[in-house]
C-alpha cells in the first residue's frame, strides 16, 4: 500500500466502505492505550459511546494521515481537560477489525469527527441508537471542547430559586440529594456531567447567589459549596472541584444501582426499561480477542497482560458463559493488567508447540472445550511468560500479577523524609501511609504505571506519628500528593512547605490512576515520549534501577549492551540510602536513553570492583560512567550526587566542551597545490576508454610534455610564428572552479 498516493488510498477506502474487501497495512496508533483518549474497537464502541449517558466526541482516523497527526496534540488536550466530564475517543480505521465500524458511520476521509449526544434513547422511541452529528468547526482544542460541552444537557438538575422550591426539592425525592450553591449564572459542564453520570442514583439541584433567602437560610458563606442531603444527614464536600475528586466523593454517597430514570424515578418501569437495566448491569467488554500472532507480539510490549487460552471445538457460542466470566474477573482487576483471550481451535501444530513451551496443556484444552488456561505476560519487555496455576478469581490473579511489577517505591520515615525529599524537591511525591511492612501490590503497580511521569512514590508506616503529623494524615491507609507550590522552586527548603493534596476516593487502582492522571495534567507533567522524545522507553525507564550483585547480572545489565553504563556506588546501610537511591532513580527516569544503562552496586560488599574503578568508601555516594567499547571511564565530581549534579554529569558524557572565551586561531598550514587537469579531457578519456592502464596514462603525459617543450622553444625564438592557443586554455580558470564544486559534492 505504500506505493499508492493519499488520494489513491482515499478512493480505495471508499470502495472498502461499500464492499468491505480492502485490507490496509497495519500502522502505529496515534494515541497511547493508557492515555486520556479512549481507544475504541467494535467490541467497546457500544458500551463506551452508544450505551453511555455522557456525550462523546469520536475521531475516526488513520495513522498515516498527515492531518490526523497534526490534530492529535489538540485532540489529546481535549481529552485531558474533559477527563471525567465527557468521552473523548478515537477509532483507528486502518485496523482491519475496526473497518466495518468506520463504514457503518460513513467515514470517507480522515480525520472525521462525530459528536454523539448524551443519554441513551428512551424505550419506545423511534430511534434505538444515538445519532451522531458531524463536527465541522475549528480543529483546535477549544473549538472541539466547546462543541462537546455544548452537548451536555442540564435536564437532570433542578434550579432552586427560592426557599419554597428548596424545601420541595429536599422533601419529595427518596434519592440522596446533591445541592450546589454557586455564584455562576450558568450551570458548569462539570456539574451537568455529574448529574448524568449519577442519574437515578442521586438527585441534583443548583442554587445561585440570587436566591438570597436560601443562601441566608443555609448559612452559605462562600462559593462554590456542595452538600449531599440524605434523610437527616448532611455532608459538605471539602475537596477540589475537579471531576475525578467529585466522582470519587459522590460514588460513596450514591445508591448502589439506579432506582429510576432521573426525574421520572417515581414512575413505574415497563418491560423494555427493565431489559435495558439488565443489560446495563453487564460489565463492559475489556478482554480483547487475539490470535496467536497477536499474542506473540504482546511479548515485546511492556504492559502486563493476562491472556486466557481456550478451545471452543468449532462452536464459539457454546463458550459465551465462560468468556463472560473471564471478562468479569478482569473487569474486577480495575486495569492493573490488560486482558486478552485466544481461541486455539484452529492453531497450527507449530503454534501449539510454542504454547506447550510456556506450560499450556494443549491436550487438556482440546479435551475440555471452553475451559481456560491463563498465562501472565509480566510487566516489562524482557520477562518470560508465566503460567497461572491458581483459582481464576480476581483476588488470586491480582496477587499473582502484582508480584511481577518492579518495586520502585521507597520506604521512608518521619526522620528521613527531609533527606529523601531534599534532593528531589522539584518532583511531586505520592506518599502512601500503610500498616503493611511491604509495599502493597496495587501501589507497586501504580508506581510502575506512572514511571514515565516525574512522580516519585514513597511509603510510610502508619506507626510513624511524626510523619502523620507532618502530612496531616488521620486515617490509615491514606494517599497524599506532595508538590511544590507554583513559582516557589527556590524558596521551599523542606517537605513541611510543600503543598499537600490528600486523595479523597476509594483506594482502588482505577480511581487512583484517574486521580493521578488528572493531577499530573494540572501540574504540567507529561509522560516521556509525548514531548518529542521516543515513544519507546529505555530499559532504565521501564523498571527500577537494578542492583548488580553477580557477574552474570553485570553482563546482562552492562557489558552485553551497547552504549554507556552509569553505575552508582551506594551503601544500603547508610542513613541516606533511600534518598540517594531515589535521586539516582529520578535521574535515570528523566535522562533515559537507549544508549545509557543505569545500575547500582553495593560499595561495602563489592570492594574489589570499586577499587578497580578507583572508588573508595569515602567517596560514597558517587557514580561512574564506563564505555567498555572505548575502554574509557568518567567519574562524578566529589559532592555532586544530587539530581542536578547527576544530570549535568550525564549530559556532558561523550560531548566536546566549548573553551571559555575561545583561543588564538591556529595558523593555516600551507596547502599542497595539485596539478590541474582539464575536466573535459578526463571525461573524454573515460568515455572513449582510451586510457586503461597507468602505463598508457604516463606515455600520454610524456608526449604532452614534449609537445609543450617544442612549443616553448618556438616562442623563445625571435620572429617565430606563435601557434594559436586552444580556446579551452582561456577557460582554464572557469574549469578549475567547476572541478572544485564537483569534488565538494
C-alpha positions as CSV (number, residue, x, y, z in Angstrom):
1,X,0.0,0.0,0.0
2,X,2.9,2.4,0.4
3,X,3.1,2.7,-3.4
4,X,-0.3,4.5,-3.5
5,X,-0.7,8.2,-3.1
6,X,-3.0,9.5,-0.3
7,X,-5.7,10.3,-2.9
8,X,-5.5,6.7,-4.1
9,X,-5.9,5.4,-0.6
10,X,-8.9,7.6,-0.1
11,X,-10.5,6.2,-3.2
12,X,-9.7,2.7,-2.2
13,X,-11.2,3.4,1.2
14,X,-14.5,4.5,-0.3
15,X,-14.5,1.2,-2.2
16,X,-14.0,-0.7,1.1
17,X,-16.9,1.1,2.7
18,X,-19.2,-0.3,0.1
19,X,-17.8,-3.8,-0.3
20,X,-15.6,-4.4,2.8
21,X,-12.9,-6.2,0.8
22,X,-9.8,-3.9,1.2
23,X,-7.1,-4.9,3.6
24,X,-4.9,-2.0,4.7
25,X,-1.4,-2.3,6.0
26,X,-1.1,-2.0,9.8
27,X,0.2,1.2,11.2
28,X,1.2,2.5,14.6
29,X,-1.7,4.1,16.5
30,X,-1.6,7.9,17.2
31,X,-2.8,7.6,20.8
32,X,-1.4,5.5,23.7
33,X,-3.7,2.8,25.1
34,X,-3.3,4.2,28.6
35,X,-3.6,7.9,27.6
36,X,-6.7,10.1,28.1
37,X,-8.0,9.4,24.6
38,X,-10.0,6.2,24.8
39,X,-9.1,3.7,22.0
40,X,-12.3,2.2,20.7
41,X,-12.9,-1.1,18.9
42,X,-16.0,-2.7,17.5
43,X,-16.4,-4.6,20.8
44,X,-16.0,-1.5,23.1
45,X,-17.7,1.2,21.0
46,X,-21.3,0.3,22.1
47,X,-20.6,0.3,25.8
48,X,-18.4,3.4,25.9
49,X,-20.4,5.6,23.4
50,X,-23.8,4.3,22.5
51,X,-24.8,3.0,25.9
52,X,-23.3,5.8,27.9
53,X,-25.3,8.7,29.3
54,X,-22.3,11.1,28.7
55,X,-21.8,12.8,25.3
56,X,-18.8,11.7,23.3
57,X,-16.6,13.1,20.5
58,X,-15.1,10.3,18.4
59,X,-12.3,10.8,15.9
60,X,-12.2,8.3,13.1
61,X,-8.6,8.4,11.9
62,X,-5.8,6.6,10.0
63,X,-2.2,6.7,11.5
64,X,-0.7,7.5,8.1
65,X,-2.9,10.6,7.7
66,X,-0.9,13.8,8.0
67,X,-4.0,15.9,9.1
68,X,-4.7,13.2,11.8
69,X,-1.1,13.6,13.1
70,X,-1.5,17.4,13.2
71,X,-4.8,17.1,15.0
72,X,-3.5,14.6,17.6
73,X,-2.0,17.1,20.1
74,X,-5.1,19.2,20.1
75,X,-7.4,16.2,20.5
76,X,-5.3,14.8,23.3
77,X,-5.6,18.2,25.0
78,X,-9.4,18.0,24.8
79,X,-9.3,14.6,26.4
80,X,-7.0,15.8,29.2
81,X,-9.2,18.8,30.0
82,X,-12.5,16.9,29.9
83,X,-11.4,13.7,31.5
84,X,-14.3,12.5,33.7
85,X,-16.7,15.1,32.1
86,X,-17.3,13.6,28.7
87,X,-15.9,10.8,26.5
88,X,-13.1,11.7,24.1
89,X,-12.3,8.6,22.0
90,X,-10.7,7.5,18.7
91,X,-11.2,4.7,16.2
92,X,-8.2,3.5,14.1
93,X,-9.8,2.9,10.7
94,X,-6.5,1.4,9.5
95,X,-7.1,-1.6,11.9
96,X,-9.0,-4.1,9.8
97,X,-11.2,-5.2,12.7
98,X,-12.5,-1.6,13.0
99,X,-13.2,-1.0,9.3
100,X,-16.9,-2.3,9.5
101,X,-17.5,0.3,12.2
102,X,-15.9,3.1,10.2
103,X,-18.0,2.0,7.2
104,X,-21.2,2.0,9.3
105,X,-20.7,5.7,10.1
106,X,-19.9,6.6,6.5
107,X,-16.3,7.7,7.1
108,X,-15.0,8.8,3.8
109,X,-12.0,11.0,4.8
110,X,-9.6,11.4,7.7
111,X,-9.9,12.7,10.3
112,X,-13.6,12.6,10.7
113,X,-15.0,13.9,14.0
114,X,-18.5,13.0,15.2
115,X,-20.3,14.1,18.3
116,X,-22.6,11.6,20.0
117,X,-25.3,13.2,22.2
118,X,-25.8,12.5,25.9
119,X,-28.4,10.0,27.2
120,X,-29.5,6.7,25.7
121,X,-32.7,6.7,23.6
122,X,-35.7,6.1,25.7
123,X,-37.7,2.9,25.5
124,X,-40.3,3.1,22.8
125,X,-38.5,5.9,20.9
126,X,-38.4,5.7,17.1
127,X,-34.6,5.6,17.1
128,X,-32.9,2.8,19.1
129,X,-29.5,4.3,18.8
130,X,-27.7,7.6,19.3
131,X,-27.4,9.5,16.1
132,X,-24.2,11.5,15.9
133,X,-23.6,14.8,14.2
134,X,-20.5,15.7,12.2
135,X,-18.2,18.2,13.8
136,X,-17.1,20.8,11.2
137,X,-15.8,23.5,13.5
138,X,-12.2,24.7,14.2
139,X,-9.7,21.9,14.5
140,X,-8.5,23.3,17.8
141,X,-8.8,22.0,21.4
142,X,-11.0,24.9,22.4
143,X,-13.3,24.5,19.4
144,X,-13.8,20.8,19.9
145,X,-14.2,21.1,23.7
146,X,-16.8,23.9,23.3
147,X,-18.8,21.7,20.9
148,X,-18.6,18.7,23.2
149,X,-19.6,20.5,26.4
150,X,-22.5,22.1,24.5
151,X,-23.9,18.6,24.2
152,X,-24.2,18.3,28.0
153,X,-27.9,18.9,29.0
154,X,-28.9,20.3,32.3
155,X,-32.3,18.4,32.3
156,X,-31.3,16.4,35.4
157,X,-30.6,19.5,37.5
158,X,-33.4,21.3,39.4
159,X,-32.9,25.1,39.5
160,X,-34.0,26.2,43.0
161,X,-34.8,30.0,43.0
162,X,-36.3,30.4,46.5
163,X,-37.0,28.8,49.8
164,X,-40.2,27.0,48.9
165,X,-38.6,25.3,45.8
166,X,-35.6,24.3,48.0
167,X,-38.0,22.8,50.6
168,X,-40.0,21.0,48.0
169,X,-36.8,19.5,46.4
170,X,-35.4,18.3,49.7
171,X,-38.6,16.5,50.8
172,X,-40.1,14.9,47.6
173,X,-37.4,12.5,46.2
174,X,-36.3,9.4,48.0
175,X,-32.8,9.6,46.5
176,X,-29.8,11.2,48.2
177,X,-29.8,14.9,47.1
178,X,-26.8,16.9,45.8
179,X,-27.1,20.7,46.1
180,X,-24.6,23.1,44.6
181,X,-24.5,26.7,45.8
182,X,-22.8,28.8,43.2
183,X,-22.2,32.4,42.2
184,X,-22.1,31.5,38.5
185,X,-25.2,32.3,36.4
186,X,-24.8,29.3,34.1
187,X,-24.5,25.6,35.1
188,X,-21.0,24.3,34.6
189,X,-20.1,21.5,32.3
190,X,-18.7,19.5,35.2
191,X,-22.0,19.7,37.2
192,X,-24.0,18.7,34.2
193,X,-21.8,15.7,33.6
194,X,-22.1,14.6,37.3
195,X,-25.9,14.8,37.0
196,X,-25.8,12.5,34.0
197,X,-23.2,10.1,35.5
198,X,-25.3,9.6,38.7
199,X,-28.7,9.7,37.0
200,X,-31.1,7.5,39.0
201,X,-28.7,7.3,42.0
202,X,-28.6,10.9,43.1
203,X,-30.9,13.9,42.6
204,X,-29.2,17.1,41.6
205,X,-30.1,20.8,42.3
206,X,-28.5,24.2,41.9
207,X,-28.9,27.4,43.9
208,X,-27.4,30.6,42.7
209,X,-26.4,33.5,44.8
210,X,-29.5,35.4,43.6
211,X,-31.7,33.1,45.8
212,X,-30.8,35.2,48.8
213,X,-33.4,33.6,51.2
214,X,-32.0,30.1,50.6
215,X,-28.4,31.4,50.9
216,X,-29.2,33.0,54.2
217,X,-31.3,30.1,55.5
218,X,-28.5,27.6,54.7
219,X,-25.7,29.9,56.1
220,X,-23.7,29.8,52.9
221,X,-20.6,31.9,53.3
222,X,-18.5,31.1,50.3
223,X,-19.0,29.8,46.7
224,X,-19.0,27.2,45.4
225,X,-20.3,24.9,48.1
226,X,-21.6,21.4,47.5
227,X,-23.6,19.3,50.0
228,X,-25.2,15.9,50.0
229,X,-28.5,15.5,51.9
230,X,-29.6,12.0,52.8
231,X,-32.5,12.0,55.2
232,X,-31.5,14.0,58.3
233,X,-27.8,13.7,57.4
234,X,-25.9,16.5,55.6
235,X,-22.3,16.1,54.3
236,X,-20.4,19.0,52.9
237,X,-17.7,18.4,50.2
238,X,-14.3,19.7,51.2
239,X,-12.1,18.7,48.3
240,X,-11.2,20.3,45.0
241,X,-13.9,20.9,42.4
242,X,-12.3,18.6,39.9
243,X,-14.1,15.8,38.1
244,X,-12.1,12.9,39.5
245,X,-12.3,14.1,43.1
246,X,-16.0,14.8,42.9
247,X,-16.8,11.4,41.2
248,X,-14.9,9.6,44.0
249,X,-16.8,11.6,46.6
250,X,-20.3,11.2,45.1
251,X,-19.7,7.5,44.4
252,X,-19.6,6.9,48.2
253,X,-22.8,8.9,48.7
254,X,-24.8,7.4,45.8
255,X,-27.1,4.4,45.8
256,X,-25.6,1.2,44.5
257,X,-27.9,0.9,41.5
258,X,-30.2,3.4,39.7
259,X,-33.7,3.5,41.1
260,X,-35.2,5.1,38.1
261,X,-34.7,7.4,35.2
262,X,-33.8,10.7,36.8
263,X,-36.8,12.9,37.5
264,X,-39.1,10.1,36.4
265,X,-37.8,7.9,39.2
266,X,-41.3,7.7,40.8
267,X,-42.8,6.2,37.6
268,X,-43.1,2.5,37.0
269,X,-40.9,0.8,34.5
270,X,-42.1,-1.2,31.5
271,X,-40.6,-4.4,30.3
272,X,-38.3,-2.6,27.8
273,X,-36.7,-0.4,30.5
274,X,-36.2,-3.4,32.8
275,X,-34.5,-5.2,30.0
276,X,-32.2,-2.2,29.4
277,X,-31.5,-2.2,33.2
278,X,-30.5,-5.8,33.0
279,X,-28.1,-5.1,30.1
280,X,-26.5,-2.2,31.9
281,X,-25.5,-4.5,34.8
282,X,-23.2,-6.4,32.5
283,X,-19.6,-5.4,32.8
284,X,-18.0,-3.5,29.8
285,X,-16.1,-5.8,27.4
286,X,-12.5,-5.2,28.3
287,X,-11.0,-8.5,27.2
288,X,-9.6,-8.4,23.7
289,X,-10.0,-11.2,21.2
290,X,-6.5,-12.2,20.0
291,X,-5.0,-14.7,17.6
292,X,-1.7,-16.4,18.3
293,X,0.3,-14.0,16.0
294,X,-1.1,-11.0,18.0
295,X,-0.3,-12.9,21.3
296,X,3.4,-13.3,20.1
297,X,3.5,-9.5,19.5
298,X,2.5,-8.8,23.1
299,X,5.7,-10.3,24.4
300,X,7.6,-7.3,23.1
301,X,5.3,-4.8,24.9
302,X,6.0,-3.5,28.4
303,X,2.4,-3.7,29.7
304,X,1.3,-6.6,31.8
305,X,-1.2,-8.9,30.1
306,X,-3.4,-11.8,31.4
307,X,-4.2,-14.0,28.4
308,X,-6.7,-16.8,28.6
309,X,-6.4,-19.7,26.1
310,X,-9.4,-21.9,25.3
311,X,-10.8,-24.2,22.6
312,X,-14.4,-24.0,21.5
313,X,-14.4,-27.1,19.4
314,X,-15.8,-25.1,16.5
315,X,-18.7,-23.7,18.4
316,X,-17.8,-20.2,19.8
317,X,-21.3,-19.6,21.2
318,X,-21.0,-22.6,23.5
319,X,-18.3,-20.7,25.4
320,X,-20.1,-17.5,25.9
321,X,-20.7,-18.0,29.6
322,X,-17.1,-18.9,30.4
323,X,-15.8,-15.9,28.3
324,X,-18.3,-13.6,30.1
325,X,-17.0,-14.8,33.4
326,X,-13.4,-14.3,32.2
327,X,-14.3,-10.7,31.3
328,X,-15.9,-10.1,34.6
329,X,-12.8,-11.3,36.5
330,X,-10.6,-8.9,34.5
331,X,-13.0,-6.1,35.0
332,X,-12.6,-6.5,38.7
333,X,-8.9,-6.2,38.4
334,X,-9.5,-2.5,37.6
335,X,-7.0,-2.1,34.8
336,X,-3.9,-3.4,36.7
337,X,-3.3,-5.6,33.7
338,X,-4.6,-5.7,30.2
339,X,-6.5,-8.8,29.2
340,X,-6.9,-11.0,26.2
341,X,-8.3,-14.3,25.1
342,X,-7.1,-16.7,22.3
343,X,-9.1,-19.5,20.7
344,X,-6.6,-22.2,19.8
345,X,-9.1,-24.4,17.9
346,X,-7.5,-23.6,14.5
347,X,-3.9,-23.2,15.7
348,X,-1.2,-24.9,13.7
349,X,1.0,-27.7,15.2
350,X,3.9,-25.3,15.4
351,X,1.9,-22.7,17.3
352,X,0.6,-25.3,19.7
353,X,4.2,-26.4,20.4
354,X,5.1,-22.8,21.4
355,X,2.2,-22.8,23.8
356,X,3.4,-26.0,25.3
357,X,6.8,-24.5,25.9
358,X,5.2,-21.9,28.1
359,X,3.4,-24.6,30.1
360,X,0.0,-24.6,28.5
361,X,-1.6,-28.0,28.5
362,X,-2.9,-28.1,24.9
363,X,-4.4,-31.6,25.2
364,X,-6.4,-30.6,28.2
365,X,-7.8,-27.6,26.4
366,X,-8.8,-29.8,23.4
367,X,-10.4,-32.4,25.7
368,X,-12.3,-29.8,27.8
369,X,-13.7,-27.2,25.5
370,X,-14.3,-23.7,27.0
371,X,-12.0,-24.3,30.0
372,X,-9.4,-21.5,30.2
373,X,-5.7,-21.7,31.0
374,X,-4.2,-18.3,31.9
375,X,-0.7,-17.0,31.0
376,X,0.7,-13.8,32.5
377,X,3.0,-11.6,30.4
378,X,4.7,-9.7,33.2
379,X,5.3,-6.0,33.2
380,X,8.5,-5.1,31.2
381,X,9.8,-6.3,27.9
382,X,12.3,-8.9,28.9
383,X,10.4,-11.1,31.3
384,X,9.2,-14.6,30.2
385,X,5.5,-15.6,30.2
386,X,4.3,-17.3,33.4
387,X,1.5,-19.9,33.6
388,X,-1.0,-19.2,36.3
389,X,-2.0,-22.3,38.2
390,X,-4.3,-20.9,40.9
391,X,-8.1,-20.3,41.0
392,X,-9.2,-17.9,38.3
393,X,-10.6,-15.3,40.7
394,X,-9.8,-11.6,40.7
395,X,-8.1,-11.8,44.1
396,X,-5.7,-14.6,43.2
397,X,-5.0,-13.2,39.7
398,X,-4.2,-9.8,41.1
399,X,-1.9,-11.2,43.8
400,X,-0.1,-13.2,41.1
401,X,0.2,-10.3,38.7
402,X,1.4,-7.5,41.1
403,X,4.4,-9.5,42.3
404,X,5.9,-9.1,38.8
405,X,5.8,-5.3,38.9
406,X,9.2,-3.7,39.8
407,X,9.2,-2.2,43.3
408,X,10.3,1.4,42.6
409,X,8.7,2.6,45.8
410,X,11.0,3.9,48.6
411,X,10.2,3.3,52.3
412,X,10.9,6.5,54.4
413,X,10.1,7.7,57.9
414,X,9.5,11.0,59.7
415,X,13.1,11.3,60.5
416,X,14.3,10.7,56.9
417,X,11.7,12.5,55.0
418,X,13.8,15.7,54.8
419,X,16.7,13.9,53.2
420,X,14.5,11.8,51.0
421,X,12.7,14.8,49.6
422,X,15.5,17.3,49.8
423,X,17.4,16.2,46.7
424,X,14.2,15.8,44.6
425,X,12.2,18.8,45.7
426,X,11.0,19.7,42.2
427,X,9.4,16.3,41.7
428,X,5.9,15.7,43.0
429,X,5.7,12.8,45.5
430,X,3.0,10.3,46.0
431,X,3.1,9.0,49.6
432,X,1.1,6.0,51.0
433,X,0.6,5.6,54.7
434,X,0.1,1.9,55.4
435,X,0.2,-0.6,58.2
436,X,1.9,-3.2,56.0
437,X,5.6,-3.9,56.1
438,X,5.9,-4.5,52.4
439,X,4.7,-2.2,49.6
440,X,1.1,-3.2,48.7
441,X,0.9,-4.7,45.2
442,X,-1.6,-2.2,43.9
443,X,0.7,0.7,44.9
444,X,3.7,-1.1,43.2
445,X,1.6,-1.4,40.0
446,X,0.6,2.3,40.3
447,X,4.2,3.4,40.6
448,X,5.2,1.3,37.6
449,X,2.3,2.7,35.5
450,X,3.4,6.3,36.2
451,X,7.2,5.6,35.8
452,X,7.3,7.9,32.7
453,X,6.0,10.8,34.7
454,X,8.2,12.8,37.0
455,X,6.4,11.3,40.0
456,X,8.2,9.7,42.9
457,X,6.5,7.1,45.1
458,X,7.1,6.5,48.9
459,X,5.5,4.5,51.7
460,X,5.5,5.5,55.4
461,X,4.4,3.1,58.2
462,X,1.2,4.0,60.0
463,X,3.0,3.9,63.4
464,X,5.2,6.9,62.4
465,X,3.3,9.6,64.4
466,X,5.9,12.3,63.4
467,X,5.3,11.7,59.6
468,X,1.5,11.5,60.1
469,X,1.6,14.9,61.8
470,X,3.8,16.4,59.0
471,X,1.4,15.2,56.3
472,X,-1.8,15.7,58.3
473,X,-2.9,12.1,58.0
474,X,-5.7,10.8,60.3
475,X,-6.9,7.6,58.7
476,X,-5.0,4.5,57.5
477,X,-4.5,3.7,54.7
478,X,-4.2,7.2,53.1
479,X,-2.5,8.6,50.0
480,X,-1.1,12.1,49.8
481,X,0.3,14.0,46.9
482,X,3.0,16.5,47.9
483,X,4.2,19.1,45.3
484,X,5.9,22.5,45.0
485,X,3.6,25.5,45.0
486,X,3.9,27.3,41.7
487,X,6.7,29.8,41.5
488,X,8.4,28.7,44.7
489,X,11.1,26.4,43.4
490,X,13.9,28.2,45.2
491,X,12.0,29.2,48.3
492,X,10.9,25.8,49.5
493,X,13.6,24.1,51.7
494,X,11.7,21.2,53.3
495,X,8.6,19.0,52.9
496,X,6.7,21.0,55.5
497,X,6.4,23.8,53.0
498,X,5.2,21.5,50.2
499,X,1.5,21.7,49.2
500,X,-0.4,18.6,50.2
501,X,-3.3,17.1,48.4
502,X,-5.0,14.1,50.1
503,X,-6.6,11.5,47.9
504,X,-10.4,11.6,48.6
505,X,-11.6,8.5,46.9
506,X,-11.6,4.7,47.3
507,X,-8.2,3.1,47.3
508,X,-8.7,1.2,44.1
509,X,-6.4,1.1,41.2
510,X,-8.7,2.6,38.6
511,X,-9.7,5.6,40.8
512,X,-6.1,6.2,41.9
513,X,-5.0,6.1,38.3
514,X,-7.6,8.6,37.2
515,X,-6.7,10.9,40.1
516,X,-3.0,10.9,39.4
517,X,-3.5,11.4,35.7
518,X,-5.6,14.4,36.4
519,X,-3.1,15.7,39.0
520,X,-0.2,15.2,36.6
521,X,-2.0,17.1,33.9
522,X,-2.7,20.0,36.2
523,X,0.9,20.1,37.3
524,X,2.1,20.2,33.7
525,X,3.7,16.7,33.8
526,X,3.8,14.8,30.6
527,X,4.9,11.2,30.2
528,X,8.2,10.8,28.4
529,X,7.6,10.2,24.7
530,X,5.0,12.9,24.3
531,X,7.3,15.9,24.1
532,X,9.5,14.9,21.2
533,X,11.1,12.0,22.9
534,X,11.0,8.5,21.6
535,X,7.8,6.6,22.5
536,X,9.9,3.6,23.3
537,X,11.3,4.0,26.8
538,X,14.8,2.7,27.6
539,X,15.3,-0.3,29.9
540,X,16.2,2.1,32.7
541,X,12.9,3.9,32.3
542,X,10.8,0.7,32.3
543,X,11.7,-0.6,35.7
544,X,13.6,0.2,38.9
545,X,17.4,0.7,38.5
546,X,18.7,-2.7,39.3
547,X,21.3,-3.6,41.9
548,X,24.0,-5.8,40.5
549,X,25.4,-8.5,42.8
550,X,26.8,-11.1,40.4
551,X,29.0,-11.1,37.3
552,X,26.1,-12.5,35.2
553,X,23.9,-9.7,36.3
554,X,26.7,-7.2,35.4
555,X,26.9,-8.7,31.9
556,X,23.2,-8.6,31.4
557,X,22.8,-5.0,32.6
558,X,26.0,-3.5,31.2
559,X,28.7,-5.4,29.3
560,X,26.3,-7.2,26.9
561,X,24.6,-3.9,26.0
562,X,25.8,-1.1,23.6
563,X,26.3,2.4,25.0
564,X,27.4,3.7,28.4
565,X,26.9,2.2,31.8
566,X,26.1,4.7,34.6
567,X,26.9,2.9,37.9
568,X,26.1,4.3,41.3
569,X,28.2,3.4,44.3
570,X,25.8,3.2,47.3
571,X,25.8,2.0,50.9
572,X,22.5,0.3,51.8
573,X,23.4,0.5,55.5
574,X,23.8,4.3,55.3
575,X,21.2,6.7,56.8
576,X,20.7,8.5,53.4
577,X,20.4,5.3,51.3
578,X,16.7,5.7,50.5
579,X,17.2,9.4,49.5
580,X,20.3,8.6,47.4
581,X,18.6,5.7,45.6
582,X,15.5,7.9,44.9
583,X,17.8,10.6,43.5
584,X,19.5,8.2,41.2
585,X,16.2,6.6,40.1
586,X,14.8,10.0,39.3
587,X,17.8,10.9,37.1
588,X,17.5,7.5,35.4
589,X,13.8,8.2,34.6
590,X,14.3,11.8,33.3
591,X,17.6,11.2,31.5
592,X,16.6,7.8,29.9
593,X,18.1,6.8,26.7
594,X,18.7,3.6,24.8
595,X,22.4,4.3,24.9
596,X,22.5,4.8,28.7
597,X,22.1,1.9,31.2
598,X,21.7,2.6,34.9
599,X,22.6,0.3,37.7
600,X,24.0,0.4,41.3
601,X,26.5,-1.7,43.2
602,X,26.9,-2.0,47.0
603,X,30.2,-0.4,47.9
604,X,30.5,-2.4,51.1
605,X,30.1,-5.9,49.5
606,X,31.8,-5.2,46.2
607,X,35.0,-3.6,47.4
608,X,37.4,-5.1,44.7
609,X,35.0,-4.0,42.0
610,X,35.0,-0.4,43.2
611,X,38.8,-0.4,43.9
612,X,39.3,-1.3,40.3
613,X,37.4,1.8,39.3
614,X,39.3,4.0,41.8
615,X,36.3,4.4,44.2
616,X,36.7,4.0,47.9
617,X,34.1,4.0,50.7
618,X,34.9,7.6,51.5
619,X,33.7,8.6,48.0
620,X,30.1,7.3,48.6
621,X,27.7,8.3,47.2
622,X,29.2,8.7,43.7
623,X,28.7,7.4,40.2
624,X,31.0,6.3,37.4
625,X,30.3,6.1,33.7
626,X,32.1,3.5,31.7
627,X,32.4,2.7,28.0
628,X,33.6,-0.9,27.6
629,X,33.9,-0.4,23.8
630,X,36.2,2.6,24.0
631,X,37.7,1.5,27.4
632,X,37.0,4.9,28.9
633,X,35.8,5.9,32.3
634,X,34.4,9.2,33.8
635,X,33.7,9.8,37.5
636,X,31.2,12.1,39.2
637,X,32.8,15.1,40.9
638,X,33.0,14.9,44.7
639,X,29.8,16.1,46.4
640,X,27.8,16.2,43.2
641,X,25.5,13.3,43.9
642,X,22.3,15.4,43.5
643,X,19.8,15.4,40.8
644,X,21.3,18.5,39.2
645,X,24.8,17.2,39.6
646,X,24.0,13.8,38.1
647,X,22.0,15.3,35.3
648,X,24.9,17.6,34.4
649,X,27.3,14.6,34.6
650,X,25.1,12.6,32.2
651,X,24.6,15.5,29.8
652,X,28.4,16.0,29.5
653,X,29.2,12.4,28.7
654,X,30.8,12.0,25.2
655,X,30.2,15.7,24.4
656,X,33.1,18.1,23.5
657,X,33.4,21.2,25.7
658,X,33.4,24.8,24.4
659,X,36.5,26.7,25.5
660,X,35.5,29.7,27.6
661,X,36.5,32.8,25.7
662,X,37.9,30.8,22.8
663,X,41.7,30.7,21.9
664,X,44.0,32.2,19.4
665,X,43.4,31.0,15.9
666,X,45.8,28.3,14.7
667,X,47.8,29.4,11.6
668,X,46.7,27.8,8.4
669,X,49.1,25.1,7.2
670,X,50.4,25.6,3.6
671,X,48.2,23.8,1.2
672,X,49.6,21.4,-1.4
673,X,48.8,22.6,-4.9
674,X,47.8,19.7,-7.2
675,X,48.5,19.6,-10.9
676,X,45.5,20.9,-12.8
677,X,43.7,18.7,-15.3
678,X,41.1,19.7,-17.9
679,X,37.8,18.1,-16.8
680,X,36.6,17.6,-20.3
681,X,39.8,15.8,-21.2
682,X,39.4,13.5,-18.2
683,X,35.8,12.8,-19.1
684,X,36.8,12.1,-22.7
685,X,39.3,9.5,-21.5
686,X,36.6,7.8,-19.5
687,X,34.0,7.8,-22.3
688,X,36.4,6.7,-25.1
689,X,38.0,4.1,-22.9
690,X,41.4,5.1,-24.4
691,X,43.2,5.1,-21.1
692,X,43.0,1.8,-19.4
693,X,46.3,1.4,-17.6
694,X,48.8,3.6,-15.7
695,X,51.5,3.0,-18.3
696,X,49.3,4.4,-21.1
697,X,48.5,7.4,-18.9
698,X,52.2,8.1,-18.3
699,X,53.0,7.8,-22.0
700,X,50.3,10.4,-22.8
701,X,51.7,12.7,-20.2
702,X,55.2,12.4,-21.6
703,X,54.0,13.2,-25.1
704,X,52.2,16.2,-23.8
705,X,55.3,17.5,-22.0
706,X,57.4,17.0,-25.2
707,X,54.8,19.0,-27.3
708,X,54.8,21.7,-24.7
709,X,58.6,21.9,-24.7
710,X,58.7,22.3,-28.5
711,X,56.0,25.0,-28.4
712,X,58.0,26.8,-25.7
713,X,61.2,26.6,-27.8
714,X,59.3,28.2,-30.8
715,X,58.1,31.0,-28.6
716,X,61.6,31.7,-27.4
717,X,63.0,32.1,-31.0
718,X,62.7,35.8,-32.0
719,X,60.4,36.3,-35.0
720,X,58.9,32.9,-34.9
721,X,55.2,32.4,-35.5
722,X,53.3,31.6,-32.3
723,X,50.7,28.9,-32.7
724,X,47.1,29.8,-31.8
725,X,46.2,28.7,-28.3
726,X,43.3,26.3,-27.7
727,X,40.2,28.2,-26.6
728,X,39.8,25.7,-23.7
729,X,43.0,27.3,-22.3
730,X,41.3,30.6,-21.8
731,X,38.6,28.9,-19.8
732,X,41.0,27.2,-17.5
733,X,40.1,29.3,-14.5
734,X,36.4,28.6,-15.0
735,X,37.0,24.9,-15.4
736,X,39.1,24.9,-12.2
737,X,36.2,26.4,-10.3
738,X,33.7,23.9,-11.8
739,X,36.0,21.0,-10.9
740,X,36.2,22.1,-7.3
741,X,32.4,22.3,-7.0
742,X,32.1,18.7,-8.3
743,X,34.7,17.5,-5.8
744,X,32.9,19.1,-3.0
745,X,29.8,17.2,-3.8
